[in-house]
Amino acid sequence: MAMPITALKLPAALEEFVASQVREGAYRSREAAIVAAVLHQKRRAEQLAWLRSEVQKGLDSGLADELDINRVIRRGRRRLAARARRARS
């Protein structure tokens, strides 16, 4: 499948950065470097969208219950003890 050709003019500093990456062997061509940058940005945008969605779910879930730290510690100790029992058997 042929890829569409897109002309892209970069500012001089970015053009030099891309060229240096190709010279150093990080990418086989200018196009490969630019494709990698766009894919990176796409993944970053997808991760950010997921994170925003998760934050919104948390906000939509309502206020948190009050934290009882002693209850958390007791639960942790029970879990640790159970894990130790399983390891011995």
PDB file of N, CA, C and O in Angstrom:
ATOM      1  N   MET A   1       0.859  -1.170   0.000  1.00  0.00           N
ATOM      2  CA  MET A   1       0.000   0.000   0.000  1.00  0.00           C
ATOM      3  C   MET A   1       0.904   1.231   0.000  1.00  0.00           C
ATOM      4  O   MET A   1       1.780   1.361   0.855  1.00  0.00           O
ATOM      5  N   ALA A   2       0.697   2.113  -0.935  1.00  0.00           N
ATOM      6  CA  ALA A   2       1.507   3.326  -1.043  1.00  0.00           C
ATOM      7  C   ALA A   2       1.075   4.329   0.021  1.00  0.00           C
ATOM      8  O   ALA A   2      -0.112   4.521   0.282  1.00  0.00           O
ATOM      9  N   MET A   3       2.068   4.955   0.618  1.00  0.00           N
ATOM     10  CA  MET A   3       1.779   5.972   1.623  1.00  0.00           C
ATOM     11  C   MET A   3       1.674   7.320   0.925  1.00  0.00           C
ATOM     12  O   MET A   3       2.414   7.590  -0.020  1.00  0.00           O
ATOM     13  N   PRO A   4       0.758   8.166   1.385  1.00  0.00           N
ATOM     14  CA  PRO A   4       0.669   9.497   0.793  1.00  0.00           C
ATOM     15  C   PRO A   4       1.939  10.286   1.096  1.00  0.00           C
ATOM     16  O   PRO A   4       2.564  10.110   2.142  1.00  0.00           O
ATOM     17  N   ILE A   5       2.303  11.147   0.172  1.00  0.00           N
ATOM     18  CA  ILE A   5       3.490  11.975   0.353  1.00  0.00           C
ATOM     19  C   ILE A   5       3.059  13.288   0.978  1.00  0.00           C
ATOM     20  O   ILE A   5       2.156  13.962   0.483  1.00  0.00           O
ATOM     21  N   THR A   6       3.713  13.639   2.066  1.00  0.00           N
ATOM     22  CA  THR A   6       3.430  14.883   2.754  1.00  0.00           C
ATOM     23  C   THR A   6       4.721  15.680   2.839  1.00  0.00           C
ATOM     24  O   THR A   6       5.708  15.218   3.412  1.00  0.00           O
ATOM     25  N   ALA A   7       4.713  16.862   2.278  1.00  0.00           N
ATOM     26  CA  ALA A   7       5.886  17.726   2.384  1.00  0.00           C
ATOM     27  C   ALA A   7       5.887  18.356   3.767  1.00  0.00           C
ATOM     28  O   ALA A   7       4.849  18.788   4.270  1.00  0.00           O
ATOM     29  N   LEU A   8       7.053  18.400   4.367  1.00  0.00           N
ATOM     30  CA  LEU A   8       7.138  18.926   5.716  1.00  0.00           C
ATOM     31  C   LEU A   8       8.381  19.788   5.821  1.00  0.00           C
ATOM     32  O   LEU A   8       9.499  19.320   5.610  1.00  0.00           O
ATOM     33  N   LYS A   9       8.172  21.037   6.145  1.00  0.00           N
ATOM     34  CA  LYS A   9       9.293  21.954   6.338  1.00  0.00           C
ATOM     35  C   LYS A   9       9.431  22.210   7.831  1.00  0.00           C
ATOM     36  O   LYS A   9       8.501  22.677   8.488  1.00  0.00           O
ATOM     37  N   LEU A  10      10.605  21.897   8.349  1.00  0.00           N
ATOM     38  CA  LEU A  10      10.869  22.074   9.770  1.00  0.00           C
ATOM     39  C   LEU A  10      11.710  23.314   9.991  1.00  0.00           C
ATOM     40  O   LEU A  10      12.472  23.711   9.110  1.00  0.00           O
ATOM     41  N   PRO A  11      11.582  23.934  11.159  1.00  0.00           N
ATOM     42  CA  PRO A  11      12.516  25.014  11.505  1.00  0.00           C
ATOM     43  C   PRO A  11      13.945  24.465  11.468  1.00  0.00           C
ATOM     44  O   PRO A  11      14.165  23.273  11.682  1.00  0.00           O
ATOM     45  N   ALA A  12      14.904  25.337  11.199  1.00  0.00           N
ATOM     46  CA  ALA A  12      16.297  24.921  11.020  1.00  0.00           C
ATOM     47  C   ALA A  12      16.813  24.091  12.193  1.00  0.00           C
ATOM     48  O   ALA A  12      17.493  23.088  11.979  1.00  0.00           O
ATOM     49  N   ALA A  13      16.507  24.487  13.417  1.00  0.00           N
ATOM     50  CA  ALA A  13      17.011  23.761  14.583  1.00  0.00           C
ATOM     51  C   ALA A  13      16.456  22.341  14.632  1.00  0.00           C
ATOM     52  O   ALA A  13      17.183  21.407  14.970  1.00  0.00           O
ATOM     53  N   LEU A  14      15.184  22.168  14.300  1.00  0.00           N
ATOM     54  CA  LEU A  14      14.600  20.826  14.295  1.00  0.00           C
ATOM     55  C   LEU A  14      15.131  20.008  13.129  1.00  0.00           C
ATOM     56  O   LEU A  14      15.365  18.807  13.268  1.00  0.00           O
ATOM     57  N   GLU A  15      15.323  20.644  11.988  1.00  0.00           N
ATOM     58  CA  GLU A  15      15.879  19.944  10.822  1.00  0.00           C
ATOM     59  C   GLU A  15      17.273  19.419  11.161  1.00  0.00           C
ATOM     60  O   GLU A  15      17.616  18.292  10.803  1.00  0.00           O
ATOM     61  N   GLU A  16      18.071  20.228  11.846  1.00  0.00           N
ATOM     62  CA  GLU A  16      19.414  19.790  12.235  1.00  0.00           C
ATOM     63  C   GLU A  16      19.342  18.656  13.249  1.00  0.00           C
ATOM     64  O   GLU A  16      20.144  17.723  13.193  1.00  0.00           O
ATOM     65  N   PHE A  17      18.397  18.725  14.169  1.00  0.00           N
ATOM     66  CA  PHE A  17      18.243  17.640  15.141  1.00  0.00           C
ATOM     67  C   PHE A  17      17.903  16.333  14.433  1.00  0.00           C
ATOM     68  O   PHE A  17      18.498  15.295  14.721  1.00  0.00           O
ATOM     69  N   VAL A  18      16.954  16.382  13.512  1.00  0.00           N
ATOM     70  CA  VAL A  18      16.570  15.181  12.762  1.00  0.00           C
ATOM     71  C   VAL A  18      17.774  14.654  11.990  1.00  0.00           C
ATOM     72  O   VAL A  18      18.042  13.452  11.997  1.00  0.00           O
ATOM     73  N   ALA A  19      18.494  15.544  11.331  1.00  0.00           N
ATOM     74  CA  ALA A  19      19.673  15.129  10.557  1.00  0.00           C
ATOM     75  C   ALA A  19      20.715  14.477  11.472  1.00  0.00           C
ATOM     76  O   ALA A  19      21.335  13.483  11.093  1.00  0.00           O
ATOM     77  N   SER A  20      20.908  15.027  12.664  1.00  0.00           N
ATOM     78  CA  SER A  20      21.898  14.453  13.581  1.00  0.00           C
ATOM     79  C   SER A  20      21.456  13.058  14.040  1.00  0.00           C
ATOM     80  O   SER A  20      22.290  12.168  14.204  1.00  0.00           O
ATOM     81  N   GLN A  21      20.167  12.869  14.244  1.00  0.00           N
ATOM     82  CA  GLN A  21      19.663  11.553  14.642  1.00  0.00           C
ATOM     83  C   GLN A  21      19.901  10.519  13.544  1.00  0.00           C
ATOM     84  O   GLN A  21      20.237   9.369  13.824  1.00  0.00           O
ATOM     85  N   VAL A  22      19.725  10.939  12.296  1.00  0.00           N
ATOM     86  CA  VAL A  22      19.975  10.037  11.168  1.00  0.00           C
ATOM     87  C   VAL A  22      21.473   9.759  11.064  1.00  0.00           C
ATOM     88  O   VAL A  22      21.874   8.610  10.877  1.00  0.00           O
ATOM     89  N   ARG A  23      22.299  10.787  11.180  1.00  0.00           N
ATOM     90  CA  ARG A  23      23.760  10.600  11.106  1.00  0.00           C
ATOM     91  C   ARG A  23      24.258   9.654  12.189  1.00  0.00           C
ATOM     92  O   ARG A  23      25.143   8.834  11.943  1.00  0.00           O
ATOM     93  N   GLU A  24      23.693   9.766  13.386  1.00  0.00           N
ATOM     94  CA  GLU A  24      24.119   8.927  14.513  1.00  0.00           C
ATOM     95  C   GLU A  24      23.560   7.510  14.435  1.00  0.00           C
ATOM     96  O   GLU A  24      23.910   6.657  15.250  1.00  0.00           O
ATOM     97  N   GLY A  25      22.699   7.261  13.463  1.00  0.00           N
ATOM     98  CA  GLY A  25      22.168   5.916  13.280  1.00  0.00           C
ATOM     99  C   GLY A  25      20.917   5.613  14.068  1.00  0.00           C
ATOM    100  O   GLY A  25      20.467   4.467  14.089  1.00  0.00           O
ATOM    101  N   ALA A  26      20.344   6.604  14.715  1.00  0.00           N
ATOM    102  CA  ALA A  26      19.115   6.364  15.478  1.00  0.00           C
ATOM    103  C   ALA A  26      17.954   6.037  14.544  1.00  0.00           C
ATOM    104  O   ALA A  26      17.044   5.295  14.914  1.00  0.00           O
ATOM    105  N   TYR A  27      17.987   6.586  13.344  1.00  0.00           N
ATOM    106  CA  TYR A  27      16.946   6.346  12.337  1.00  0.00           C
ATOM    107  C   TYR A  27      17.609   6.160  10.987  1.00  0.00           C
ATOM    108  O   TYR A  27      18.691   6.695  10.748  1.00  0.00           O
ATOM    109  N   ARG A  28      16.967   5.402  10.097  1.00  0.00           N
ATOM    110  CA  ARG A  28      17.561   5.135   8.792  1.00  0.00           C
ATOM    111  C   ARG A  28      17.365   6.275   7.810  1.00  0.00           C
ATOM    112  O   ARG A  28      18.064   6.365   6.800  1.00  0.00           O
ATOM    113  N   SER A  29      16.398   7.158   8.116  1.00  0.00           N
ATOM    114  CA  SER A  29      16.137   8.266   7.203  1.00  0.00           C
ATOM    115  C   SER A  29      15.413   9.385   7.943  1.00  0.00           C
ATOM    116  O   SER A  29      14.926   9.209   9.060  1.00  0.00           O
ATOM    117  N   ARG A  30      15.359  10.533   7.290  1.00  0.00           N
ATOM    118  CA  ARG A  30      14.616  11.676   7.831  1.00  0.00           C
ATOM    119  C   ARG A  30      13.154  11.286   8.037  1.00  0.00           C
ATOM    120  O   ARG A  30      12.542  11.608   9.056  1.00  0.00           O
ATOM    121  N   GLU A  31      12.614  10.584   7.042  1.00  0.00           N
ATOM    122  CA  GLU A  31      11.207  10.178   7.113  1.00  0.00           C
ATOM    123  C   GLU A  31      10.953   9.259   8.307  1.00  0.00           C
ATOM    124  O   GLU A  31       9.949   9.395   9.007  1.00  0.00           O
ATOM    125  N   ALA A  32      11.878   8.318   8.532  1.00  0.00           N
ATOM    126  CA  ALA A  32      11.710   7.386   9.658  1.00  0.00           C
ATOM    127  C   ALA A  32      11.732   8.139  10.990  1.00  0.00           C
ATOM    128  O   ALA A  32      10.974   7.813  11.903  1.00  0.00           O
ATOM    129  N   ALA A  33      12.592   9.136  11.097  1.00  0.00           N
ATOM    130  CA  ALA A  33      12.666   9.922  12.326  1.00  0.00           C
ATOM    131  C   ALA A  33      11.368  10.683  12.555  1.00  0.00           C
ATOM    132  O   ALA A  33      10.870  10.752  13.679  1.00  0.00           O
ATOM    133  N   ILE A  34      10.826  11.249  11.495  1.00  0.00           N
ATOM    134  CA  ILE A  34       9.591  12.026  11.615  1.00  0.00           C
ATOM    135  C   ILE A  34       8.409  11.109  11.918  1.00  0.00           C
ATOM    136  O   ILE A  34       7.548  11.456  12.727  1.00  0.00           O
ATOM    137  N   VAL A  35       8.359   9.936  11.272  1.00  0.00           N
ATOM    138  CA  VAL A  35       7.288   8.971  11.565  1.00  0.00           C
ATOM    139  C   VAL A  35       7.366   8.558  13.034  1.00  0.00           C
ATOM    140  O   VAL A  35       6.337   8.480  13.706  1.00  0.00           O
ATOM    141  N   ALA A  36       8.572   8.293  13.543  1.00  0.00           N
ATOM    142  CA  ALA A  36       8.735   7.907  14.951  1.00  0.00           C
ATOM    143  C   ALA A  36       8.244   9.017  15.874  1.00  0.00           C
ATOM    144  O   ALA A  36       7.604   8.744  16.890  1.00  0.00           O
ATOM    145  N   ALA A  37       8.542  10.269  15.522  1.00  0.00           N
ATOM    146  CA  ALA A  37       8.104  11.392  16.356  1.00  0.00           C
ATOM    147  C   ALA A  37       6.580  11.500  16.370  1.00  0.00           C
ATOM    148  O   ALA A  37       5.981  11.747  17.417  1.00  0.00           O
ATOM    149  N   VAL A  38       5.964  11.317  15.218  1.00  0.00           N
ATOM    150  CA  VAL A  38       4.499  11.401  15.143  1.00  0.00           C
ATOM    151  C   VAL A  38       3.867  10.238  15.905  1.00  0.00           C
ATOM    152  O   VAL A  38       2.879  10.433  16.613  1.00  0.00           O
ATOM    153  N   LEU A  39       4.420   9.035  15.769  1.00  0.00           N
ATOM    154  CA  LEU A  39       3.891   7.888  16.517  1.00  0.00           C
ATOM    155  C   LEU A  39       4.040   8.096  18.021  1.00  0.00           C
ATOM    156  O   LEU A  39       3.145   7.753  18.794  1.00  0.00           O
ATOM    157  N   HIS A  40       5.164   8.653  18.424  1.00  0.00           N
ATOM    158  CA  HIS A  40       5.370   8.948  19.842  1.00  0.00           C
ATOM    159  C   HIS A  40       4.306   9.930  20.338  1.00  0.00           C
ATOM    160  O   HIS A  40       3.719   9.735  21.403  1.00  0.00           O
ATOM    161  N   GLN A  41       4.069  10.963  19.574  1.00  0.00           N
ATOM    162  CA  GLN A  41       3.064  11.965  19.965  1.00  0.00           C
ATOM    163  C   GLN A  41       1.664  11.346  20.004  1.00  0.00           C
ATOM    164  O   GLN A  41       0.857  11.677  20.873  1.00  0.00           O
ATOM    165  N   LYS A  42       1.384  10.447  19.057  1.00  0.00           N
ATOM    166  CA  LYS A  42       0.078   9.764  19.033  1.00  0.00           C
ATOM    167  C   LYS A  42      -0.102   8.928  20.297  1.00  0.00           C
ATOM    168  O   LYS A  42      -1.151   8.983  20.939  1.00  0.00           O
ATOM    169  N   ARG A  43       0.930   8.148  20.654  1.00  0.00           N
ATOM    170  CA  ARG A  43       0.843   7.332  21.883  1.00  0.00           C
ATOM    171  C   ARG A  43       0.682   8.219  23.112  1.00  0.00           C
ATOM    172  O   ARG A  43      -0.100   7.908  24.010  1.00  0.00           O
ATOM    173  N   ARG A  44       1.417   9.312  23.148  1.00  0.00           N
ATOM    174  CA  ARG A  44       1.323  10.232  24.281  1.00  0.00           C
ATOM    175  C   ARG A  44      -0.081  10.809  24.401  1.00  0.00           C
ATOM    176  O   ARG A  44      -0.623  10.909  25.502  1.00  0.00           O
ATOM    177  N   ALA A  45      -0.674  11.191  23.264  1.00  0.00           N
ATOM    178  CA  ALA A  45      -2.039  11.729  23.271  1.00  0.00           C
ATOM    179  C   ALA A  45      -3.033  10.669  23.741  1.00  0.00           C
ATOM    180  O   ALA A  45      -3.968  10.978  24.480  1.00  0.00           O
ATOM    181  N   GLU A  46      -2.833   9.416  23.314  1.00  0.00           N
ATOM    182  CA  GLU A  46      -3.723   8.329  23.740  1.00  0.00           C
ATOM    183  C   GLU A  46      -3.589   8.088  25.241  1.00  0.00           C
ATOM    184  O   GLU A  46      -4.591   7.888  25.927  1.00  0.00           O
ATOM    185  N   GLN A  47      -2.356   8.104  25.756  1.00  0.00           N
ATOM    186  CA  GLN A  47      -2.141   7.907  27.184  1.00  0.00           C
ATOM    187  C   GLN A  47      -2.757   9.051  27.984  1.00  0.00           C
ATOM    188  O   GLN A  47      -3.352   8.825  29.038  1.00  0.00           O
ATOM    189  N   LEU A  48      -2.620  10.257  27.494  1.00  0.00           N
ATOM    190  CA  LEU A  48      -3.191  11.413  28.181  1.00  0.00           C
ATOM    191  C   LEU A  48      -4.716  11.331  28.193  1.00  0.00           C
ATOM    192  O   LEU A  48      -5.350  11.651  29.198  1.00  0.00           O
ATOM    193  N   ALA A  49      -5.301  10.904  27.079  1.00  0.00           N
ATOM    194  CA  ALA A  49      -6.759  10.746  27.022  1.00  0.00           C
ATOM    195  C   ALA A  49      -7.213   9.686  28.025  1.00  0.00           C
ATOM    196  O   ALA A  49      -8.221   9.866  28.709  1.00  0.00           O
ATOM    197  N   TRP A  50      -6.457   8.565  28.113  1.00  0.00           N
ATOM    198  CA  TRP A  50      -6.802   7.519  29.077  1.00  0.00           C
ATOM    199  C   TRP A  50      -6.698   8.063  30.498  1.00  0.00           C
ATOM    200  O   TRP A  50      -7.583   7.830  31.321  1.00  0.00           O
ATOM    201  N   LEU A  51      -5.615   8.790  30.787  1.00  0.00           N
ATOM    202  CA  LEU A  51      -5.425   9.329  32.129  1.00  0.00           C
ATOM    203  C   LEU A  51      -6.542  10.297  32.494  1.00  0.00           C
ATOM    204  O   LEU A  51      -7.070  10.247  33.605  1.00  0.00           O
ATOM    205  N   ARG A  52      -6.903  11.170  31.572  1.00  0.00           N
ATOM    206  CA  ARG A  52      -8.005  12.101  31.838  1.00  0.00           C
ATOM    207  C   ARG A  52      -9.305  11.348  32.105  1.00  0.00           C
ATOM    208  O   ARG A  52     -10.085  11.726  32.978  1.00  0.00           O
ATOM    209  N   SER A  53      -9.528  10.281  31.345  1.00  0.00           N
ATOM    210  CA  SER A  53     -10.730   9.470  31.540  1.00  0.00           C
ATOM    211  C   SER A  53     -10.734   8.833  32.929  1.00  0.00           C
ATOM    212  O   SER A  53     -11.763   8.816  33.605  1.00  0.00           O
ATOM    213  N   GLU A  54      -9.583   8.311  33.353  1.00  0.00           N
ATOM    214  CA  GLU A  54      -9.495   7.687  34.676  1.00  0.00           C
ATOM    215  C   GLU A  54      -9.687   8.708  35.783  1.00  0.00           C
ATOM    216  O   GLU A  54     -10.350   8.424  36.781  1.00  0.00           O
ATOM    217  N   VAL A  55      -9.116   9.890  35.618  1.00  0.00           N
ATOM    218  CA  VAL A  55      -9.301  10.948  36.615  1.00  0.00           C
ATOM    219  C   VAL A  55     -10.770  11.325  36.695  1.00  0.00           C
ATOM    220  O   VAL A  55     -11.312  11.508  37.785  1.00  0.00           O
ATOM    221  N   GLN A  56     -11.415  11.440  35.537  1.00  0.00           N
ATOM    222  CA  GLN A  56     -12.834  11.791  35.527  1.00  0.00           C
ATOM    223  C   GLN A  56     -13.668  10.722  36.217  1.00  0.00           C
ATOM    224  O   GLN A  56     -14.604  11.042  36.951  1.00  0.00           O
ATOM    225  N   LYS A  57     -13.335   9.442  35.986  1.00  0.00           N
ATOM    226  CA  LYS A  57     -14.047   8.359  36.672  1.00  0.00           C
ATOM    227  C   LYS A  57     -13.922   8.523  38.185  1.00  0.00           C
ATOM    228  O   LYS A  57     -14.893   8.347  38.921  1.00  0.00           O
ATOM    229  N   GLY A  58     -12.716   8.861  38.636  1.00  0.00           N
ATOM    230  CA  GLY A  58     -12.507   9.071  40.064  1.00  0.00           C
ATOM    231  C   GLY A  58     -13.326  10.228  40.585  1.00  0.00           C
ATOM    232  O   GLY A  58     -13.938  10.134  41.649  1.00  0.00           O
ATOM    233  N   LEU A  59     -13.342  11.324  39.839  1.00  0.00           N
ATOM    234  CA  LEU A  59     -14.131  12.478  40.258  1.00  0.00           C
ATOM    235  C   LEU A  59     -15.620  12.154  40.270  1.00  0.00           C
ATOM    236  O   LEU A  59     -16.350  12.576  41.168  1.00  0.00           O
ATOM    237  N   ASP A  60     -16.063  11.403  39.266  1.00  0.00           N
ATOM    238  CA  ASP A  60     -17.483  11.050  39.174  1.00  0.00           C
ATOM    239  C   ASP A  60     -17.917  10.064  40.244  1.00  0.00           C
ATOM    240  O   ASP A  60     -19.108   9.951  40.532  1.00  0.00           O
ATOM    241  N   SER A  61     -16.964   9.345  40.839  1.00  0.00           N
ATOM    242  CA  SER A  61     -17.330   8.321  41.819  1.00  0.00           C
ATOM    243  C   SER A  61     -17.751   8.922  43.161  1.00  0.00           C
ATOM    244  O   SER A  61     -18.274   8.216  44.024  1.00  0.00           O
ATOM    245  N   GLY A  62     -17.526  10.201  43.330  1.00  0.00           N
ATOM    246  CA  GLY A  62     -17.962  10.856  44.562  1.00  0.00           C
ATOM    247  C   GLY A  62     -16.849  10.964  45.580  1.00  0.00           C
ATOM    248  O   GLY A  62     -15.703  10.591  45.328  1.00  0.00           O
ATOM    249  N   LEU A  63     -17.212  11.477  46.717  1.00  0.00           N
ATOM    250  CA  LEU A  63     -16.243  11.687  47.775  1.00  0.00           C
ATOM    251  C   LEU A  63     -15.765  10.362  48.348  1.00  0.00           C
ATOM    252  O   LEU A  63     -16.526   9.397  48.428  1.00  0.00           O
ATOM    253  N   ALA A  64     -14.519  10.325  48.739  1.00  0.00           N
ATOM    254  CA  ALA A  64     -13.948   9.130  49.346  1.00  0.00           C
ATOM    255  C   ALA A  64     -14.419   9.013  50.788  1.00  0.00           C
ATOM    256  O   ALA A  64     -14.735  10.010  51.437  1.00  0.00           O
ATOM    257  N   ASP A  65     -14.460   7.781  51.275  1.00  0.00           N
ATOM    258  CA  ASP A  65     -14.748   7.564  52.689  1.00  0.00           C
ATOM    259  C   ASP A  65     -13.541   8.024  53.498  1.00  0.00           C
ATOM    260  O   ASP A  65     -12.435   8.152  52.971  1.00  0.00           O
ATOM    261  N   GLU A  66     -13.768   8.268  54.766  1.00  0.00           N
ATOM    262  CA  GLU A  66     -12.667   8.653  55.627  1.00  0.00           C
ATOM    263  C   GLU A  66     -11.715   7.478  55.778  1.00  0.00           C
ATOM    264  O   GLU A  66     -12.149   6.337  55.936  1.00  0.00           O
ATOM    265  N   LEU A  67     -10.437   7.752  55.729  1.00  0.00           N
ATOM    266  CA  LEU A  67      -9.413   6.713  55.818  1.00  0.00           C
ATOM    267  C   LEU A  67      -9.169   6.351  57.273  1.00  0.00           C
ATOM    268  O   LEU A  67      -8.860   7.211  58.098  1.00  0.00           O
ATOM    269  N   ASP A  68      -9.311   5.070  57.576  1.00  0.00           N
ATOM    270  CA  ASP A  68      -8.999   4.555  58.912  1.00  0.00           C
ATOM    271  C   ASP A  68      -7.662   3.834  58.800  1.00  0.00           C
ATOM    272  O   ASP A  68      -7.617   2.655  58.449  1.00  0.00           O
ATOM    273  N   ILE A  69      -6.579   4.537  59.097  1.00  0.00           N
ATOM    274  CA  ILE A  69      -5.239   3.995  58.902  1.00  0.00           C
ATOM    275  C   ILE A  69      -5.001   2.740  59.737  1.00  0.00           C
ATOM    276  O   ILE A  69      -4.285   1.837  59.304  1.00  0.00           O
ATOM    277  N   ASN A  70      -5.584   2.675  60.912  1.00  0.00           N
ATOM    278  CA  ASN A  70      -5.411   1.479  61.744  1.00  0.00           C
ATOM    279  C   ASN A  70      -6.042   0.260  61.090  1.00  0.00           C
ATOM    280  O   ASN A  70      -5.509  -0.846  61.183  1.00  0.00           O
ATOM    281  N   ARG A  71      -7.156   0.458  60.439  1.00  0.00           N
ATOM    282  CA  ARG A  71      -7.815  -0.639  59.722  1.00  0.00           C
ATOM    283  C   ARG A  71      -6.942  -1.097  58.548  1.00  0.00           C
ATOM    284  O   ARG A  71      -6.821  -2.294  58.288  1.00  0.00           O
ATOM    285  N   VAL A  72      -6.348  -0.155  57.856  1.00  0.00           N
ATOM    286  CA  VAL A  72      -5.451  -0.485  56.737  1.00  0.00           C
ATOM    287  C   VAL A  72      -4.255  -1.284  57.240  1.00  0.00           C
ATOM    288  O   VAL A  72      -3.866  -2.276  56.623  1.00  0.00           O
ATOM    289  N   ILE A  73      -3.677  -0.862  58.345  1.00  0.00           N
ATOM    290  CA  ILE A  73      -2.517  -1.562  58.911  1.00  0.00           C
ATOM    291  C   ILE A  73      -2.899  -2.980  59.330  1.00  0.00           C
ATOM    292  O   ILE A  73      -2.163  -3.928  59.056  1.00  0.00           O
ATOM    293  N   ARG A  74      -4.047  -3.128  59.993  1.00  0.00           N
ATOM    294  CA  ARG A  74      -4.494  -4.476  60.407  1.00  0.00           C
ATOM    295  C   ARG A  74      -4.686  -5.378  59.192  1.00  0.00           C
ATOM    296  O   ARG A  74      -4.278  -6.539  59.199  1.00  0.00           O
ATOM    297  N   ARG A  75      -5.306  -4.836  58.157  1.00  0.00           N
ATOM    298  CA  ARG A  75      -5.535  -5.615  56.934  1.00  0.00           C
ATOM    299  C   ARG A  75      -4.196  -6.023  56.310  1.00  0.00           C
ATOM    300  O   ARG A  75      -4.035  -7.162  55.872  1.00  0.00           O
ATOM    301  N   GLY A  76      -3.252  -5.108  56.270  1.00  0.00           N
ATOM    302  CA  GLY A  76      -1.933  -5.418  55.724  1.00  0.00           C
ATOM    303  C   GLY A  76      -1.220  -6.493  56.516  1.00  0.00           C
ATOM    304  O   GLY A  76      -0.581  -7.377  55.945  1.00  0.00           O
ATOM    305  N   ARG A  77      -1.328  -6.418  57.812  1.00  0.00           N
ATOM    306  CA  ARG A  77      -0.681  -7.421  58.661  1.00  0.00           C
ATOM    307  C   ARG A  77      -1.314  -8.796  58.459  1.00  0.00           C
ATOM    308  O   ARG A  77      -0.615  -9.809  58.442  1.00  0.00           O
ATOM    309  N   ARG A  78      -2.644  -8.828  58.306  1.00  0.00           N
ATOM    310  CA  ARG A  78      -3.320 -10.108  58.046  1.00  0.00           C
ATOM    311  C   ARG A  78      -2.861 -10.694  56.718  1.00  0.00           C
ATOM    312  O   ARG A  78      -2.617 -11.896  56.613  1.00  0.00           O
ATOM    313  N   ARG A  79      -2.745  -9.846  55.710  1.00  0.00           N
ATOM    314  CA  ARG A  79      -2.317 -10.324  54.393  1.00  0.00           C
ATOM    315  C   ARG A  79      -0.875 -10.835  54.443  1.00  0.00           C
ATOM    316  O   ARG A  79      -0.552 -11.856  53.834  1.00  0.00           O
ATOM    317  N   LEU A  80      -0.022 -10.131  55.161  1.00  0.00           N
ATOM    318  CA  LEU A  80       1.367 -10.567  55.302  1.00  0.00           C
ATOM    319  C   LEU A  80       1.453 -11.907  56.020  1.00  0.00           C
ATOM    320  O   LEU A  80       2.214 -12.788  55.621  1.00  0.00           O
ATOM    321  N   ALA A  81       0.668 -12.053  57.080  1.00  0.00           N
ATOM    322  CA  ALA A  81       0.668 -13.305  57.839  1.00  0.00           C
ATOM    323  C   ALA A  81       0.169 -14.454  56.967  1.00  0.00           C
ATOM    324  O   ALA A  81       0.721 -15.553  57.015  1.00  0.00           O
ATOM    325  N   ALA A  82      -0.860 -14.210  56.181  1.00  0.00           N
ATOM    326  CA  ALA A  82      -1.390 -15.255  55.300  1.00  0.00           C
ATOM    327  C   ALA A  82      -0.345 -15.643  54.253  1.00  0.00           C
ATOM    328  O   ALA A  82      -0.194 -16.822  53.930  1.00  0.00           O
ATOM    329  N   ARG A  83       0.365 -14.665  53.730  1.00  0.00           N
ATOM    330  CA  ARG A  83       1.400 -14.945  52.738  1.00  0.00           C
ATOM    331  C   ARG A  83       2.520 -15.775  53.373  1.00  0.00           C
ATOM    332  O   ARG A  83       3.040 -16.703  52.753  1.00  0.00           O
ATOM    333  N   ALA A  84       2.887 -15.437  54.608  1.00  0.00           N
ATOM    334  CA  ALA A  84       3.942 -16.194  55.301  1.00  0.00           C
ATOM    335  C   ALA A  84       3.490 -17.626  55.554  1.00  0.00           C
ATOM    336  O   ALA A  84       4.281 -18.560  55.420  1.00  0.00           O
ATOM    337  N   ARG A  85       2.204 -17.807  55.925  1.00  0.00           N
ATOM    338  CA  ARG A  85       1.696 -19.169  56.138  1.00  0.00           C
ATOM    339  C   ARG A  85       1.748 -19.990  54.856  1.00  0.00           C
ATOM    340  O   ARG A  85       2.121 -21.163  54.874  1.00  0.00           O
ATOM    341  N   ARG A  86       1.366 -19.361  53.737  1.00  0.00           N
ATOM    342  CA  ARG A  86       1.403 -20.077  52.445  1.00  0.00           C
ATOM    343  C   ARG A  86       2.829 -20.434  52.059  1.00  0.00           C
ATOM    344  O   ARG A  86       3.058 -21.496  51.480  1.00  0.00           O
ATOM    345  N   ALA A  87       3.775 -19.590  52.358  1.00  0.00           N
ATOM    346  CA  ALA A  87       5.177 -19.831  52.015  1.00  0.00           C
ATOM    347  C   ALA A  87       5.748 -21.006  52.829  1.00  0.00           C
ATOM    348  O   ALA A  87       6.599 -21.750  52.342  1.00  0.00           O
ATOM    349  N   ARG A  88       5.277 -21.160  54.057  1.00  0.00           N
ATOM    350  CA  ARG A  88       5.768 -22.247  54.911  1.00  0.00           C
ATOM    351  C   ARG A  88       5.157 -23.577  54.537  1.00  0.00           C
ATOM    352  O   ARG A  88       5.747 -24.625  54.801  1.00  0.00           O
ATOM    353  N   SER A  89       3.979 -23.557  53.923  1.00  0.00           N
ATOM    354  CA  SER A  89       3.318 -24.851  53.639  1.00  0.00           C
ATOM    355  C   SER A  89       3.644 -25.374  52.275  1.00  0.00           C
ATOM    356  O   SER A  89       3.168 -26.443  51.894  1.00  0.00           O
TER     357      SER A  89
END
